[in-house]
């Protein structure tokens, strides 16, 4: 074999790293975990790509390979966080073992816990989803929510209304939006106005919010008996 052939055979071309599939998934998850940790600590805008790679203990070239660029990493953070919630809600909504009240309580717990674990997510939703303009994140959000858990929630609420478990004088579409808003909006507002009203995102905030929302929805949505009317 010629020297040139040996050089060509032994030289690695730039591009796909030689990792097993499981190793590649681990590297990708470590990068996402590192980006999330730094986003919580200092805000994603302040995070350097080299800093994220160092926290994940990998080369910064891995970010370019797995996510393309900073925006790709940002969108992947959102999609992983949101897709985890979507999967749990989908499983919950079709679980035949769950009763109406039990399902509603668990839905509240899933949503509040998810936001507490990814506290950068509400800010990202405002920045990437609610502001005018189009973005891949906005499109993914609309399809994931509108065609996934939100539609399942609406269908379930309609069924519970037909069974007489929930009040029939509420629009189930509005009810579904209200349930989601009760979980997300406090995490947006407390950092802004919490000091003025004596609230903070402390260690007990999530559990208190879960209990509050569960009681609020149980009292507000359940159907009243004839004696209660």
C-alpha positions, 0 to 999 in steps of 0.5 A: 500500500502506498504512503498516500493511501496509508495517509488517506486511510489513517486521516480522520475527516472533520465532521461526525465524531466517532461515538457510539449511539449511546455515547452520542446521546449522553454527550448531547444530554450533558450539553443540554443539562449544562446549558440549563444549569447555566441558564438558571444561574445567570441567564442563557444570554450570558452563557458562553458556548465554551463555558457550556462545553466546559460544564459538560466536560466536552469539546465546544465543537460538540455544540456545533455538531449536535445543535449547529449554533447557539440558537439551535442549542437554545431551541433544543433546551426548550424542546426537551423540557417541553416534550417531557411535559407533553409526554407526561400529560399525554400518558395522564390523559389516557390513563383509565385508572385515573379518576376526574379529581385525581387526574386534575390534581396530577395535571397541576402537579406535572405542570408546576413541577416542570416549570420549577425544574426548568425556571428559565422556560417561562422567560423563553416562552415569552421571548420565543413564542409570545412576541410577534414574528415567526420562529421554529420554536413558535411553530413547535410550541403551537403544534406540540400544545395545540395538537397534543396535551391541550387538545387532550385536556379539552376532550377530557374536560368535555367528557367530565362535563358530560358525566356531570363531574365538572360544571357545564357552564364553563367553556372547556377550551377556556378551562384548559387555558386557565389550568395551564396559565395557573401553572406558568404565570406565577413563575413569570410574575413573582420575580417581578412583583414578588417583593411588593406582595411578599412572595418569592420563589423559595424552596416551598413555592412550588408545593404551595402553588400546587396545593393552591391550584388544586384547591382552587380548581376543585372548588371552581370547576366541580359540579354543584349538587342541588343543595349547593345551588 
